[in-house]
Structures are given as C-alpha cells and as structure tokens.
Amino acid sequence: MELQERATGQVVVVDVEGPVEREGEEALVLLARLRAILDRGDRKILLNVEKVTHVDSLLLGSIIQAYVAAVRQGGGIRLVHVSARFRQLLTVTKLDRVLQAFESEEDAVASFAVSGAGERPPLPPV
C-alpha cells in the first residue's frame, strides 16, 4: 500500500493505493499516518480510496479509529472515489451512516466548508 499526501485548501487529501494485506501492517500504517496528520493540527482529512484494491475489516477499523480521533478534535474524515465493493461493505456494516462518501474530490472538499468539520451527529441509541 502506498500513501501520498497533498493539501487542497485546508483539507489534507491522502491518496491510498494498493491492497491492504491482512497479514501485513498496512492498515496500521494508514492509522499512524492519519493520527500524525491530526497531531500536527490538520483536522479535515479526505481519503481518496480510488486505487484501493482490497477492503477488509482491518482497513475499516483503522479508518474508524482515525475518524473517532478526528471528531474528538473537532475535525472529520471523508471518503472519495469509493468502489462498489467498498460502498457495499460500508452499507452492510452501517458505517455509511457515519462516514460520508463522495463521488468527486471537489464535492468532498466543499462539504468541509459547508459545516466546518461537518461530521454527522451521533446516531440515536438502538
């Protein structure tokens, strides 16, 4: 897995490419990178997952951990270019209610400006 970081205004875009292998530590590397971004004071993170070739619970877990950390710090994480398989996994796990996914980078970046960090409110208890 490769991670490339770039800025678009006040939003840090992290381009994620390649498979996240179950036996590897890629998901932990992603989590560490996202935490490092938060630690340096950036609160708006956009994950471009267009070139992610494998999605599993390890990847989702890392994204959710970073999402929680971002929200606690007044920020947020969005996804862009989500594949059909990734979107299906988000729907099945009901994480689509928490993580916002966008078709275009422009729309995703703009969503941060509309409502600050723009995170969705907590879900009501079930």
Secondary structure, DSSP 4 states (H G I P E B T S, - for coil): -EEEEEEETTEEEEEEEE---TTSSHHHHHHHHHHHHHHTT--EEEEEEEEE----HHHHHHHHHHHHHHHHTT-EEEEES--HHHHHHHHHTTGGGTSEEESSHHHHHHHHHHTTT-PPPPPPP-
